[in-house]
Amino acid sequence: MTETTGTPEMTPPLVVKLEIQDERAPLTVDEKEHAATFTSPHLHQIVVGARWLTIEDVLAVAERGAAVRLNQDATFQDRIERGANYLRTCLAGGATVYGVNTGYGDACEVGVSSALMGALPLQLTRFLGCGMGEHLDAEATLAVMVARLTSLAYGYSGVRWELLEKLMQLINERVLPRIPAEGSVGASGDLIPLSYVAAALVGEREVVHHGKQCAASDVLAKLGIAPLVLAPKEGLALVNGTAVMTGLACLAWRRADYLTRLTCRLTALTTIALNGRSTHFDARLFKAKPHIGQGEAAAWIRMDLSGRADDSAQRVQDRYSVRCAPHVIGVARDALGWIRRDIETELNSANDNPLIDPDNECVLHGGNFYGGHIAFAMGTLQSLQTQFVCVELL
């Protein structure tokens, strides 16, 4: 997911019939309307703060040119502002709020004076600007930015409406912070990589705009966007979360989904090349062992082989790698379901600390920045993709 990589579109193989097909239930009217937004030449806007966002929503912005728009409902904007106002009330009343008027980590017992509190958010983002390695490409960077905007819009981070608007502007203007691919990811929030998003908002470090690497301050000035002056907690709210791992997980999920379909197609091609038997994918076999994913994979292979007779097959059964392909692919198809659930739950969560709850008028100190669900899901995805390679080599 660096600037030099990309995922090619899958081109049809030599056999015309071998097209990815899906025999799942027909789409409902709502699903058709939702799907149409990703194929229309006039790409729609993804509304943040109005509904549960999906992997496809993130991909629409990251890969298909869609814009984002904040929910314009008055109650939504009011909730965001109430969070920021409640935080100010807490601080004015002398409350101790981690990372706002305290140090970080084990320095949480060290108080920060009101005179220094205003400078703390910016200094935090500068301190964390030590990423290394290649930089995330445009698609990955946009996915990260959408993930962070979605989490902050949940309304538990104590940030102002102005911050959400400016992050939305950067996304829509494709002002992309140059985020190094190596840094702290997941254990205590994506601190280092997300500091580059914060830096772009305040007009520091470098960004990519229209394919050119420029100073963030120059691009913001050109676009007439005033650099954000961070309020207390806004630096911490921007960096202390799982947006990098979640944004990249959305891209990884899509590629894994593509790979399961591609592997089904390759299995059909292999069956033809080896003069094999299409009966290995008979629906009755998979009715007898009814894992949903393997039945789905077998159906795709069966459709790609439709109309082909097995009269000239020499073996009573084909090699393991062909015969068991639906079973191997099926594990991934089933896993993609719960992996999607975990990614989208993380995407639509307040993965920050502390949380500012204006409804119940409390500050909640916890560990929502921990990225264990995404880490486990991505480790599983990596293992499953290795199995695909093994299937084609056996």
SVG drawing of the C-alpha trace seen along z (x, -y; Angstrom):
<svg xmlns="http://www.w3.org/2000/svg" viewBox="-37 -32 49 76">
<polyline fill="none" stroke="black" stroke-width="0.4" points="0.0,0.0 2.8,-2.4 2.8,-5.0 4.1,-2.6 1.6,0.2 -1.9,0.8 -4.4,3.6 -5.1,4.3 -8.6,4.9 -9.2,8.6 -9.2,9.2 -11.4,12.0 -9.4,15.2 -9.3,16.9 -12.4,18.9 -15.2,16.4 -17.6,18.2 -15.2,17.8 -16.7,14.7 -17.2,14.1 -20.8,14.8 -22.8,14.7 -25.9,16.8 -26.8,15.3 -30.3,13.9 -31.3,10.9 -30.6,7.5 -33.4,5.6 -34.5,2.2 -32.4,0.5 -29.4,2.7 -29.7,1.9 -29.8,-1.9 -26.8,-1.5 -24.8,0.5 -25.7,-2.0 -23.9,-4.7 -20.6,-2.9 -21.2,-2.5 -22.8,-5.8 -20.6,-8.2 -21.7,-10.9 -20.3,-9.5 -22.4,-10.4 -21.3,-11.8 -20.7,-9.5 -22.6,-11.1 -20.6,-10.8 -22.6,-10.9 -25.9,-9.8 -25.7,-6.0 -23.4,-3.0 -20.7,-3.2 -19.5,-0.1 -16.2,1.0 -17.8,0.1 -18.3,-3.5 -14.7,-3.8 -13.7,-2.3 -16.0,-4.7 -14.0,-7.6 -10.6,-5.9 -10.8,-4.3 -13.8,-5.6 -13.6,-9.4 -16.6,-9.9 -16.7,-12.9 -17.7,-12.9 -20.2,-15.2 -21.0,-15.7 -24.5,-15.0 -26.2,-18.4 -28.9,-17.5 -29.0,-20.1 -29.1,-17.5 -25.9,-15.9 -23.9,-19.2 -25.4,-20.0 -24.0,-16.7 -20.5,-17.4 -20.5,-20.9 -22.0,-19.7 -19.0,-17.4 -16.5,-20.2 -18.5,-22.5 -18.7,-19.8 -15.0,-19.3 -14.4,-23.0 -16.8,-23.0 -14.9,-20.1 -11.6,-21.9 -13.0,-25.1 -14.3,-23.2 -10.8,-21.8 -11.4,-18.2 -8.4,-16.1 -8.7,-14.8 -5.9,-12.5 -3.9,-14.0 -5.6,-17.4 -4.2,-18.7 -1.9,-15.8 1.1,-14.2 0.9,-11.0 1.4,-7.4 3.0,-7.0 3.2,-10.7 -0.6,-10.9 0.1,-11.9 2.0,-14.9 -0.3,-17.9 -0.2,-20.4 -0.9,-24.0 -3.6,-26.0 -0.9,-28.2 0.6,-25.3 -2.6,-23.4 -3.2,-25.2 0.2,-24.3 0.1,-20.6 -2.0,-19.3 0.3,-20.8 3.5,-19.7 2.1,-16.1 1.6,-15.9 5.1,-17.3 6.6,-14.9 5.0,-11.9 6.2,-13.0 8.9,-10.3 7.5,-7.8 9.8,-5.8 9.8,-3.8 7.8,-4.3 4.6,-6.4 1.1,-5.2 -0.4,-5.6 -3.4,-7.9 -6.0,-5.2 -4.6,-4.0 -4.3,-7.6 -7.9,-8.5 -9.1,-5.3 -7.3,-6.4 -8.7,-9.9 -12.3,-8.6 -11.8,-6.2 -10.6,-8.9 -13.4,-11.3 -16.0,-8.6 -14.8,-7.9 -14.5,-11.5 -18.0,-12.1 -19.3,-9.5 -19.4,-12.4 -17.4,-11.1 -14.0,-12.8 -14.7,-16.3 -13.6,-17.9 -15.2,-20.9 -17.4,-20.9 -14.6,-23.0 -12.2,-20.1 -14.6,-17.8 -15.3,-20.3 -11.6,-20.9 -10.8,-17.1 -13.8,-16.8 -12.3,-19.6 -8.9,-17.9 -10.5,-14.6 -12.7,-16.3 -9.8,-18.4 -7.6,-15.4 -5.0,-17.1 -3.2,-13.9 -0.8,-13.9 2.4,-11.9 2.0,-9.1 5.1,-6.9 4.1,-3.2 6.2,-2.3 5.4,-3.5 3.3,-2.7 0.2,-0.9 -2.6,0.5 -1.2,1.2 -1.9,-2.3 -3.5,-3.9 -2.0,-4.6 -0.1,-7.5 2.8,-8.1 1.0,-7.7 -2.1,-9.7 0.2,-12.6 0.7,-13.2 -3.1,-13.7 -3.0,-16.2 0.0,-17.9 -1.8,-18.5 -4.7,-20.0 -2.5,-22.5 -0.5,-23.3 2.7,-21.5 4.9,-18.8 4.2,-17.8 1.2,-16.7 0.5,-15.3 -2.0,-17.4 -2.8,-16.6 0.1,-14.2 2.7,-16.8 4.5,-16.8 4.1,-20.2 4.3,-21.9 1.0,-21.6 1.0,-25.3 1.3,-26.2 -1.6,-23.9 -3.9,-25.2 -3.1,-28.8 -3.8,-28.1 -7.1,-26.5 -8.1,-29.2 -8.3,-26.8 -7.2,-28.3 -4.8,-26.0 -6.6,-24.5 -5.6,-25.8 -5.9,-22.7 -8.1,-23.0 -7.4,-21.0 -7.7,-17.3 -7.9,-17.7 -4.3,-16.6 -4.9,-13.5 -8.3,-12.8 -6.7,-12.9 -3.8,-10.5 -5.2,-8.2 -7.2,-5.8 -7.3,-2.9 -7.9,-4.7 -4.7,-3.6 -5.2,0.1 -8.9,-0.1 -8.5,-2.1 -5.9,0.4 -8.1,3.3 -10.9,2.0 -8.5,2.2 -7.2,5.6 -10.7,7.0 -11.6,5.9 -8.5,7.5 -9.1,10.7 -12.6,10.8 -11.3,10.3 -8.7,13.1 -11.3,15.6 -13.2,15.0 -10.1,15.1 -9.0,18.4 -12.4,19.9 -11.8,18.8 -8.3,20.3 -9.7,23.5 -12.1,23.7 -9.2,22.9 -7.1,25.6 -9.9,28.2 -10.1,27.4 -6.4,27.5 -6.0,30.9 -9.1,32.3 -10.5,32.7 -14.0,33.4 -16.6,30.7 -18.5,33.3 -16.1,32.4 -18.2,29.2 -21.6,30.9 -24.1,29.1 -25.0,32.3 -21.5,32.7 -21.8,29.3 -25.4,29.9 -24.0,32.9 -21.4,30.6 -23.2,27.3 -20.6,24.7 -21.9,21.6 -18.6,20.4 -17.5,23.6 -20.9,24.0 -20.6,20.4 -17.1,21.2 -18.3,24.4 -21.3,22.6 -19.0,20.0 -16.7,22.8 -19.7,24.8 -21.1,21.8 -17.7,21.2 -17.7,24.8 -21.3,24.9 -22.0,26.8 -18.7,28.7 -18.9,32.6 -16.6,34.9 -16.6,37.6 -12.9,37.4 -11.6,37.2 -8.9,39.9 -8.9,40.0 -11.6,41.1 -10.9,38.0 -8.7,35.0 -5.8,34.0 -6.3,32.7 -5.6,29.1 -8.4,29.0 -10.9,31.3 -10.6,29.5 -10.3,26.0 -13.9,25.0 -13.2,26.2 -10.1,24.1 -11.6,21.1 -14.8,21.6 -12.9,21.1 -11.9,17.7 -15.4,16.9 -16.9,17.7 -14.1,15.8 -14.6,12.7 -18.1,12.4 -16.8,12.0 -13.8,10.0 -16.1,7.5 -18.2,7.3 -15.1,6.5 -13.7,4.0 -17.0,2.1 -17.6,2.2 -14.2,0.6 -14.9,-1.9 -18.1,-3.0 -16.7,-3.2 -15.3,-5.9 -11.8,-4.4 -10.3,-7.2 -9.3,-7.8 -10.6,-9.4 -14.2,-9.6 -16.2,-12.7 -19.9,-11.9 -22.0,-15.0 -25.3,-13.1 -24.4,-11.6 -22.0,-14.5 -19.0,-12.3 -15.4,-11.7 -14.7,-8.0 -11.1,-6.9 -10.5,-3.5 -8.7,-1.6 -10.8,-2.0 -7.7,-2.8 -6.6,0.8 -6.7,2.5 -6.8,6.1 -9.9,7.0 -8.4,5.5 -5.0,7.1 -6.5,10.6 -8.7,10.2 -5.7,9.1 -3.6,11.9 -6.3,14.4 -6.7,12.8 -2.9,13.1 -3.0,16.8 -6.0,17.5 -4.3,15.8 -1.3,18.0 -3.6,21.0 -4.8,19.8 -1.2,19.9 -0.8,23.4 -4.0,24.6 -2.6,23.5 0.8,25.1 -0.3,28.5"/>
</svg>
